[in-house]
Amino acid sequence: MVDILGWCRRWTEAAWRKRRGRMWLCIGGIAVLFAGMMLWAAVASRSVKVGVAYSVFNNRVTAETEMLTAVRAYVRRHNSRGARPMLRMVPAFYRRTPREAIHRLAEEGVAAVIAGTTSHAAEDLARLAARERIPLIAVSATTAGLTGRDDWVFRVRNDLAQDAVLYRRLCALKGIDRFLAVMPATNIVYSAQLAREIADGGPELSGLVVAQDGRLESHTDRYDPEAVLVTGPASFSGMMLQRVRRRWPESLLLCAPWGMFGLPGTHTPLFCGSYYYVEQFSPFHLDEAHPFLQYWNRHYALSYDGTVHYTFLAMELLVKALRNNPAARGEELRSLLAKVRSVDGPAGRVSIDRFGDARGRGAVFFRGPHGWNEVFLQ
């Protein structure tokens, strides 16, 4: 006779053992998950928050987004190597004014802010950084208004006064006695500063022409420049250099450094024939064996251009200061940043003075119909 009760008992015990095993497995999984969350929280609490304030406003969005990508790449590589201190990127976008972005980053408790691919918002950024008492490392803002100031701003690119020296030397080499400056309606402060710095001890500035909607106004007929300086973002510069070439075919074309930012590579032609430009970053002097350059080329389709390079230097400056005290914030971190005298990158070394102003090797470049090359001034 079949022992039904015994069979039921054995089946129940087997089922219970199986269920108990699953229960302990679930409990173990929950415990591991909880431990992982606690570990992540502990690591996150020890991580240094790095704020990135980036603009999404029209002609600045390309370079600003590239800056954001470069910070993300630096943080990922830095943390994957187990380097100290651990970093955590905190992005905050803005449109016309960075006020809200800097305020949000201050509430997040960031140690420093990476921002400023152009000089357009540099003065606002400097004022906001001082108010929030957060060090700001400007990627490529070159306005002379920040030079020599004991403020909260640190830079890794030469200011426009150093760029102007090279433009003056180029004009002297080419025998240029007068030049005209053409600029967009945006960022007039930078454009006018650069033109006047070139004219200070250099060729005469015939005039400043603001090209509304990218059009050369009719009053330009009274000008007969030997050279024309075009300032503006890459989209404006490419279009305006072509129009200037048609308007004054014999004039020497000069492109401001701003016009080269946001292009897929510094050597990209602007389709306007021959022109000269000044830049601190030189692809001719890249160290192809540099670890970050190799990492960038392996993981990103974007070229390693000026924006990426200056962002790397900005992050290197911050990490170099934090190595002395990862917990430093506010005035203490500002003091540590002011003590850093140089940073190195794939394109060479940049010196930094006690005011946070950079001194790097600038160069003149020529783009012609048969390619481009560096111009060695006498």
ABEGO torsion letter per residue (X at the ends): XBBAAAAAAAAAAAAAAAAAAAAAAAAAAAAAAAAAAAAAAAAAAABBBBBBBBBABEAAAAAAAAAAAAAAAAAAAAAAAGBOBBBBBBBBBBBABAAAAAAAAAAAGBABBBBGABAAAAAAAAAAAAAAGBBBBBAABABAAABGBBBABBBABBBAAAAAAAAAAAAAAAGBABBBBBBBABGAAAAAAAAAAAABGBBBBAEBBBBBGGBBBAAAAABBBABBBBBEBAAAAAAAAAAAAAABAABBBBBBAAAABGBBEAABBAGAEBBBBBBABBAAABBAABAAAAAAAAABABBBBAAAAAAAAAAAAAAAAAAABAABBEAAAAAAAAABABBBBAAEBBBBBAAGBBBBBBBBBBBBAAEBBBBBBX
